[in-house]
Amino acid sequence: MKATPLSNCERRFLLRAIEERKRLDGRQCYDYRNVRVSFGADYGCCIVELGKTRVLAQVSCELVPPKPNRPTEGILFFNLELSPMAAPGFEPGRQSDLLVKLNRLIERCLRNSKCIDTESLCVVAGEKVWQIRLDLHLLNHDGNIIDAASIAGIVALCHFRRPDVSVQGEEVTVYTPEERDPVPLSIHHMPICVSFAFFQQGTYLLVDPSEREERVMDGVLVIAMNKHREICTMQSSGGIMLVKEQVLRCSKITAVKVAEITELIQKALENDQKVRKEGGKFGFAESIPNQKITAFKMESAAVDTNDVEEQAEEIITKADPPSEVFAKPILHTPGTAQIGEGIENSWGELEESDREEAAEEEGESEVTAFECQKMETEDTSTVRETKNDEPIVLSDSEEEEVVILEPQEPPKKTRTQANSNQENTSKKAFNKRRKKKRAAH
């Protein structure tokens, strides 16, 4: 499914607002959206929210053979996925140009900048090393994916803990978190990407563009930098030509934004570590406990139902209904009341207890099969008397029906719910049968 294109009116409105130094969300040209970091129950799992753009990051590890040309270094693998859940324009299972560009930019930002010490991931040189895999999932797209993905990736790597190992001869032992505390990764610095959108061939500049602003921009410049003001990577895309002054101005803005974001990340990591030591949970882990199903909880509220009957009478009086529809409220017990009569059950036959109550209220006595056969034996002389232990056989010369009754086990009375038309039909048929038998005799 393709994304909905912008209309000409909306495009002109956005460009006119940018010319007047105004943005749809009320920010200034150099303002960054709010960044929120929350951690999961496991190490290496986090969600980063950049405005309404949300990215989930998950880090995992396993022991694998090293690369032949780097026998003493671990392996880093990065993967970003754009699912239709984030935006309808993303197609599953397809490597779009945007996805390829974002994956390459994340690899240059995290791997080529040497922010992780890969030599510390070596267990046995030339035989076993740790492979660190970073999976990024875009949950909601509202612009500036690369900035949110780079923040989520570095936060997840800083938060991750790998299992501790020991080597004795040729035997490698991997310890569980209960046996030994997991070991954090050795991270030298934290590179963070900051995006700049240019409009009208570089005349106007916006920091952290939203999804609407990305649709009307002429080009974008992405700068990855750490808090030491070291540029890790830089990428420019779009049909614009930038001069040296513009790039220098963007780099100065990037240094300020990176310092603020790095401080926020460090505070979030410290708070999470403090809460985990105290035995609590931090972030969205509070609502996702291990091996439990989440549910909404509400406090019980007291409800006064003592004057239900009076309230019901007031409602009936105000509604002014016909007298045959609504009756006087029925007070069953203190605090409960009933107005009117219920309709007939439409979910099939009633239960046996309900049938008996309905029959008693209507005052109708239904004839069972055993009683009908008993009346036939009294009016006709076709009864054959036998011993008590033998069954009684009733037969009729005009009808070929034979009914065998077992006296040892008296039949259970079964009540069937029938309307008045069915009762009249059965009575007429019974009277007609009696007249025929009397005429025959």
Order of alpha helices (4+ residues) and beta strands (2+ residues): alpha-beta-beta-beta-beta-alpha-beta-beta-alpha-beta-beta-beta-beta-beta-beta-alpha-beta-beta-alpha-alpha-alpha-alpha-beta-beta-alpha
